[in-house]
Amino acid sequence: MEIKNKLSYKNIVQKIFMTSLLTLLGLYLLTGLILIALITTNIFHKINSWNQTEVTATVLGGDYNETRSQRGASYTTYELFLHFQDQEGNDYITKKAVTGTTYNKYDLDESIPLIYRNNNADDTFIATKSANEIWPAFLNLYTFFIGFYLVSVFAMIRGWRKKKKRQQEKDTALHNTI
């Protein structure tokens, strides 16, 4: 009787563990897919020129924040405050995260090319003209996390496929011996 109870408790604990593990895996996959969908949507809107209007914005100011770790590493984030008018003459002020190159390129009250979506003037992009302004945007912590996520999902799928293939080979070998 005591052995049966231990086995049933062990089965219950295993089921709880597997359910928790699958729930965490599902949340991990769902969160990553949502993040990638948002990034893909943003890239689509940035590249999609038929739904954009280019205007000239005025730099109202800028801000930067340098963050240092205890070990001496640091990173800096830059933002520009911009004023522009849409085609109807409505005024907008926007705060855009930019690279250090773009931040240093424009001074106070200087004009900067800005693109906004025709159906949403609050969704703006700075019209960068050189790769030096774009490239540093990809070298950040978010890109590292997205890369890590994609590599981990690839590794999980590859491991699942190998496990499935081994199980099929084992089933085939068992079937051939019968």
Backbone hydrogen bonds in HBPLUS format (Angstrom, degrees):
<---DONOR---> <-ACCEPTOR-->    atom                        ^
c    i                          cat <-CA-CA->   ^        H-A-AA   ^      H-
h    n   atom  resd res      DA  || num        DHA   H-A  angle D-A-AA Bond
n    s   type  num  typ     dist DA aas  dist angle  dist       angle   num
A0005-ASN N   A0001-MET O   3.21 MM   4  6.53 158.1  2.26 148.3 153.5     1
A0006-LYS N   A0002-GLU O   3.12 MM   4  6.38 156.7  2.18 144.6 150.5     2
A0007-LEU N   A0003-ILE O   2.99 MM   4  6.25 156.3  2.05 149.8 156.1     3
A0008-SER N   A0004-LYS O   2.90 MM   4  6.16 157.9  1.95 150.6 156.9     4
A0009-TYR N   A0005-ASN O   2.90 MM   4  6.10 159.5  1.94 150.4 155.9     5
A0010-LYS N   A0006-LYS O   2.91 MM   4  6.02 154.0  1.97 142.1 150.0     6
A0011-ASN N   A0007-LEU O   2.89 MM   4  6.11 155.4  1.96 146.7 153.1     7
A0012-ILE N   A0008-SER O   2.95 MM   4  6.16 154.3  2.01 144.7 151.6     8
A0013-VAL N   A0009-TYR O   2.93 MM   4  6.15 165.2  1.95 152.3 155.8     9
A0014-GLN N   A0010-LYS O   2.91 MM   4  6.10 156.6  1.96 146.3 153.3    10
A0015-LYS N   A0011-ASN O   2.89 MM   4  6.10 156.7  1.95 147.1 153.3    11
A0016-ILE N   A0012-ILE O   2.93 MM   4  6.17 160.5  1.96 152.1 157.4    12
A0017-PHE N   A0013-VAL O   2.88 MM   4  6.05 161.5  1.92 148.5 154.0    13
A0018-MET N   A0014-GLN O   2.87 MM   4  6.04 166.3  1.89 150.9 154.7    14
A0019-THR N   A0015-LYS O   2.89 MM   4  5.97 159.0  1.93 146.9 153.1    15
A0020-SER N   A0016-ILE O   2.92 MM   4  6.08 160.7  1.96 148.2 153.6    16
A0021-LEU N   A0017-PHE O   2.85 MM   4  6.04 160.1  1.89 150.9 157.0    17
A0022-LEU N   A0018-MET O   2.86 MM   4  6.01 163.1  1.89 149.6 153.8    18
A0023-THR N   A0019-THR O   2.91 MM   4  6.05 151.7  1.99 144.0 152.3    19
A0024-LEU N   A0020-SER O   2.92 MM   4  6.16 162.7  1.95 151.5 155.6    20
A0025-LEU N   A0021-LEU O   2.93 MM   4  6.12 158.4  1.97 147.7 154.2    21
A0026-GLY N   A0022-LEU O   2.85 MM   4  6.00 156.7  1.91 143.9 150.4    22
A0027-LEU N   A0023-THR O   2.92 MM   4  6.18 158.0  1.96 150.2 156.0    23
A0028-TYR N   A0024-LEU O   2.89 MM   4  6.06 156.2  1.94 147.8 154.6    24
A0029-LEU N   A0025-LEU O   2.93 MM   4  6.16 165.1  1.95 152.9 156.2    25
A0030-LEU N   A0026-GLY O   2.88 MM   4  5.99 162.8  1.91 149.0 154.4    26
A0031-THR N   A0027-LEU O   2.88 MM   4  5.90 165.8  1.90 148.5 152.7    27
A0032-GLY N   A0028-TYR O   3.07 MM   4  6.16 164.7  2.10 146.6 151.2    28
A0033-LEU N   A0029-LEU O   2.92 MM   4  6.05 158.0  1.97 147.0 153.5    29
A0034-ILE N   A0030-LEU O   2.96 MM   4  6.13 156.3  2.02 148.9 155.0    30
A0035-LEU N   A0031-THR O   3.00 MM   4  6.21 162.2  2.03 149.7 154.6    31
A0036-ILE N   A0032-GLY O   2.92 MM   4  6.13 163.8  1.95 151.9 156.1    32
A0037-ALA N   A0033-LEU O   2.86 MM   4  6.00 151.5  1.95 142.8 151.2    33
A0038-LEU N   A0034-ILE O   2.95 MM   4  6.21 155.1  2.01 150.3 156.3    34
A0039-ILE N   A0035-LEU O   3.03 MM   4  6.28 159.2  2.08 149.6 155.3    35
A0040-THR N   A0036-ILE O   2.85 MM   4  5.97 160.1  1.89 148.1 154.1    36
A0041-THR N   A0037-ALA O   2.93 MM   4  6.06 155.5  1.99 144.3 150.9    37
A0042-ASN N   A0038-LEU O   3.00 MM   4  6.21 157.7  2.05 144.9 150.8    38
A0043-ILE N   A0039-ILE O   2.94 MM   4  6.21 160.3  1.98 151.7 156.7    39
A0044-PHE N   A0040-THR O   2.87 MM   4  6.05 157.9  1.92 148.1 154.7    40
A0045-HIS N   A0041-THR O   2.98 MM   4  6.25 160.2  2.02 150.9 155.2    41
A0046-LYS N   A0042-ASN O   2.97 MM   4  6.19 147.6  2.08 144.3 153.8    42
A0047-ILE N   A0043-ILE O   2.95 MM   4  6.14 155.1  2.02 153.3 158.7    43
A0048-ASN N   A0044-PHE O   2.92 MM   4  5.85 147.9  2.03 147.3 156.3    44
A0049-SER N   A0047-ILE O   2.91 MM   2  5.86 110.1  2.41 118.8 103.3    45
A0052-GLN N   A0049-SER O   3.28 MM   3  5.22 150.7  2.37 116.4 112.4    46
A0118-ASN N   A0051-ASN O   2.91 MM  67  5.54 162.7  1.94 134.4 138.5    47
A0053-THR N   A0116-TYR O   2.89 MM  63  5.52 154.9  1.95 157.2 165.6    48
A0116-TYR N   A0053-THR O   2.97 MM  63  5.52 158.1  2.02 150.3 156.2    49
A0055-VAL N   A0114-LEU O   2.74 MM  59  5.32 168.3  1.75 166.3 170.3    50
A0114-LEU N   A0055-VAL O   2.85 MM  59  5.32 173.5  1.86 158.6 157.9    51
A0057-ALA N   A0112-ILE O   2.84 MM  55  5.24 172.0  1.85 160.6 158.1    52
A0112-ILE N   A0057-ALA O   2.82 MM  55  5.24 149.7  1.91 146.0 152.3    53
A0058-THR N   A0083-HIS O   2.82 MM  25  5.18 157.6  1.87 147.4 154.1    54
A0083-HIS N   A0058-THR O   2.94 MM  25  5.18 154.3  2.01 142.7 151.2    55
A0059-VAL N   A0110-GLU O   2.94 MM  51  5.55 161.5  1.98 156.4 162.2    56
A0109-ASP N   A0059-VAL O   2.80 MM  50  4.98 160.6  1.83 155.4 153.0    57
A0060-LEU N   A0081-PHE O   2.71 MM  21  5.31 160.9  1.74 154.4 158.8    58
A0081-PHE N   A0061-GLY O   2.87 MM  20  5.22 174.4  1.87 141.1 142.3    59
A0063-ASP N   A0079-GLU O   2.87 MM  16  5.23 155.2  1.93 148.4 151.1    60
A0079-GLU N   A0063-ASP O   2.79 MM  16  5.23 147.7  1.89 164.1 167.1    61
A0065-ASN N   A0077-THR O   2.90 MM  12  5.30 152.2  1.98 148.6 156.8    62
A0077-THR N   A0065-ASN O   2.97 MM  12  5.30 156.9  2.02 140.6 145.8    63
A0067-THR N   A0075-TYR O   2.84 MM   8  5.50 174.5  1.84 166.8 166.4    64
A0075-TYR N   A0067-THR O   2.99 MM   8  5.50 146.1  2.11 145.6 156.3    65
A0069-SER N   A0073-ALA O   2.74 MM   4  5.35 163.1  1.77 161.2 164.9    66
A0072-GLY N   A0069-SER O   3.20 MM   3  5.40 166.3  2.22 109.2 111.8    67
A0098-VAL N   A0078-TYR O   3.01 MM  20  5.50 160.2  2.05 128.6 134.5    68
A0080-LEU N   A0096-LYS O   2.89 MM  16  5.36 155.4  1.95 148.7 155.0    69
A0096-LYS N   A0080-LEU O   2.89 MM  16  5.36 162.6  1.92 157.3 159.9    70
A0082-LEU N   A0094-THR O   2.77 MM  12  5.25 169.5  1.78 161.5 165.1    71
A0094-THR N   A0082-LEU O   2.84 MM  12  5.25 156.8  1.89 148.3 156.2    72
A0084-PHE N   A0092-TYR O   2.97 MM   8  5.42 158.4  2.01 149.1 154.9    73
A0092-TYR N   A0084-PHE O   2.84 MM   8  5.42 148.0  1.94 167.6 173.3    74
A0086-ASP N   A0090-ASN O   3.07 MM   4  5.55 151.9  2.15 146.8 153.1    75
A0089-GLY N   A0086-ASP O   3.03 MM   3  5.31 159.6  2.07 110.3 116.8    76
A0103-TYR N   A0099-THR O   2.96 MM   4  6.18 164.4  1.98 154.5 159.6    77
A0104-ASN N   A0100-GLY O   2.98 MM   4  6.08 158.7  2.02 146.8 151.4    78
A0105-LYS N   A0101-THR O   3.09 MM   4  6.11 126.2  2.39 135.2 149.0    79
A0105-LYS N   A0102-THR O   3.15 MM   3  5.00 136.1  2.35  94.6 107.2    80
A0110-GLU N   A0107-ASP O   3.19 MM   3  5.51 149.2  2.29 132.9 130.3    81
A0127-ALA N   A0113-PRO O   3.04 MM  14  5.31 160.5  2.08 124.5 129.4    82
A0115-ILE N   A0125-PHE O   2.71 MM  10  5.07 170.4  1.72 165.7 167.8    83
A0125-PHE N   A0115-ILE O   2.71 MM  10  5.07 151.8  1.79 152.1 158.2    84
A0117-ARG N   A0123-ASP O   3.22 MM   6  5.98 151.4  2.30 155.1 162.7    85
A0120-ASN N   A0117-ARG O   3.08 MM   3  5.14 160.1  2.12 106.7 112.9    86
A0123-ASP N   A0120-ASN O   3.04 MM   3  5.62 160.9  2.07 116.6 122.5    87
A0128-THR N   A0126-ILE O   3.00 MM   2  5.80 112.4  2.47 113.2  96.6    88
A0133-GLU N   A0130-SER O   3.17 MM   3  5.67 150.1  2.26 108.9 116.6    89
A0134-ILE N   A0131-ALA O   3.11 MM   3  5.03 130.4  2.37  94.7 108.1    90
A0135-TRP N   A0131-ALA O   2.87 MM   4  5.79 176.4  1.87 162.6 163.2    91
A0137-ALA N   A0134-ILE O   2.98 MM   3  5.66 144.9  2.10 121.8 131.8    92
A0138-PHE N   A0135-TRP O   3.02 MM   3  5.70 155.4  2.08 121.9 128.3    93
A0139-LEU N   A0136-PRO O   3.20 MM   3  5.23 149.7  2.30 100.1 108.9    94
A0144-PHE N   A0140-ASN O   3.25 MM   4  6.58 152.9  2.32 144.1 151.8    95
A0145-PHE N   A0141-LEU O   2.97 MM   4  6.31 157.8  2.02 151.1 156.2    96
A0146-ILE N   A0142-TYR O   2.93 MM   4  6.21 159.3  1.97 152.5 158.1    97
A0147-GLY N   A0143-THR O   2.89 MM   4  6.05 161.1  1.93 148.1 153.7    98
A0148-PHE N   A0144-PHE O   2.83 MM   4  6.07 159.2  1.88 150.8 156.9    99
A0149-TYR N   A0145-PHE O   2.85 MM   4  6.02 157.3  1.90 145.9 152.3   100
A0150-LEU N   A0146-ILE O   2.93 MM   4  6.18 167.6  1.94 154.0 156.4   101
A0151-VAL N   A0147-GLY O   2.95 MM   4  6.13 162.4  1.98 151.8 156.8   102
A0152-SER N   A0148-PHE O   2.87 MM   4  6.02 158.7  1.92 148.9 155.2   103
A0153-VAL N   A0149-TYR O   2.91 MM   4  6.15 158.6  1.96 154.6 160.2   104
A0154-PHE N   A0150-LEU O   2.96 MM   4  6.11 160.2  2.00 145.5 151.5   105
A0155-ALA N   A0151-VAL O   2.87 MM   4  6.11 155.7  1.93 147.4 154.2   106
A0156-MET N   A0152-SER O   2.89 MM   4  6.13 153.3  1.96 145.4 152.6   107
A0157-ILE N   A0153-VAL O   2.94 MM   4  6.18 164.5  1.96 154.3 157.8   108
A0158-ARG N   A0154-PHE O   2.90 MM   4  6.07 161.2  1.94 148.9 154.8   109
A0159-GLY N   A0155-ALA O   2.87 MM   4  6.02 159.4  1.91 146.8 152.5   110
A0160-TRP N   A0156-MET O   2.87 MM   4  6.05 156.9  1.93 148.0 154.7   111
A0161-ARG N   A0157-ILE O   2.90 MM   4  6.12 157.5  1.95 149.6 155.5   112
A0162-LYS N   A0158-ARG O   2.97 MM   4  6.20 156.8  2.02 147.8 154.1   113
A0163-LYS N   A0159-GLY O   2.92 MM   4  6.09 160.2  1.96 147.6 153.3   114
A0164-LYS N   A0160-TRP O   2.91 MM   4  6.10 156.7  1.96 145.4 152.1   115
A0165-LYS N   A0161-ARG O   2.87 MM   4  6.05 155.1  1.93 145.2 152.2   116
A0166-ARG N   A0162-LYS O   2.87 MM   4  6.12 161.9  1.91 152.3 156.7   117
A0167-GLN N   A0163-LYS O   2.97 MM   4  6.17 155.3  2.03 146.1 153.0   118
A0168-GLN N   A0164-LYS O   2.93 MM   4  6.19 152.3  2.01 145.5 153.1   119
A0169-GLU N   A0165-LYS O   2.91 MM   4  6.19 156.3  1.97 149.4 156.0   120
A0170-LYS N   A0166-ARG O   2.86 MM   4  6.08 154.1  1.93 145.9 153.4   121
A0171-ASP N   A0167-GLN O   2.86 MM   4  6.06 157.5  1.91 146.6 152.8   122
A0172-THR N   A0168-GLN O   2.86 MM   4  6.04 154.3  1.92 145.9 153.2   123
A0173-ALA N   A0169-GLU O   2.89 MM   4  6.07 160.0  1.93 147.4 152.7   124
A0174-LEU N   A0170-LYS O   2.92 MM   4  6.10 157.6  1.97 147.2 153.5   125
A0175-HIS N   A0171-ASP O   2.84 MM   4  5.98 153.8  1.91 143.6 151.3   126
A0176-ASN N   A0172-THR O   2.90 MM   4  6.11 150.3  1.99 147.0 154.6   127
A0177-THR N   A0173-ALA O   3.17 MM   4  6.40 138.6  2.35 140.2 150.1   128
A0178-ILE N   A0175-HIS O   3.34 MM   3  5.38 142.8  2.49  96.1 106.2   129
